[in-house]
Amino acid sequence: MLIVSGQGIVRIGPGKERTVQAGVLPENGAYPGTLVALTFRRDHVHDFHLLLDAAKRKSGLLHRPENRGRFRA
């Protein structure tokens, strides 16, 4: 997962290790909003809504059970 907001950038790697890299955009760059990018294996795309929900849970974006919005194609 990649998150860019303002001058900050965070990369969170897959797997149980969940490597986290945080820093600032090069050359005083800035993003005028918030960008979130996720990647999934092609053979798991049919379960996209489940993968997105799991990613939100693992990243800590879902704090309360009532925040369980889901994307469905």
N, C-alpha and C positions, 0 to 999 in steps of 0.2 A: 504494500500500500504506500502511496506517496501523497503527502499533504504539503501544500504550499500556501502560505498566507502572509501577506505583507512582505517582509524580507526573510522570513523563516522558511525552512524546508525540513521535513521529517520523512525518513524512509523506514518502513517497518517490514522486515523480511518474513518469509513464510516459515512454517514448521514450529516445532516446540521451542527452538532456540529464540525465536522472535527477535532477531537482531534489530537494533534501533540505531539509526544514524540521524543526528540532528545537526543543523548548521544554518548558515545564512546563504542567500543567493549570491553568486559571484558578481564582482564589479558593481557593488551597491545596487543590484537589481531589486525590484519590488514587484509583487503581484497585487493588483488593486482589488482583491477579493479573496476567496478561499477556493482552492482547487483540491479535489480528492480524486485520486486515480487508483483503481484496483485491477489486478490481473488474475485470471483464472485459467486453468487448463481447458483446452478446447473440448475435451471429452466430458467435462462437467458443466458445460454451458446450459444444458437442459434443466439443471437444478439451480439456475442463477439466483432465484429468490431465496433459496436456502443458503447458498454460499454467501450472498450479501448479508443476510441476517447473522450468519456465523461470524463473518468478518467484523460486523458492528459489535457483536458481543465480545469477541476476542480483543478488540482494540479498546474496549471500555466506553464505546459511544452510547451503549444502552445502559442506563443507570437504574431504571425502575422498570418493573414488568409492564407497566402501562404504556411505555414507549416502544411498542413492538410493531411499528409500521413496516410493511413489507412491499417490495417491488414484485409485481407479477406481470409477465408478458402477455 
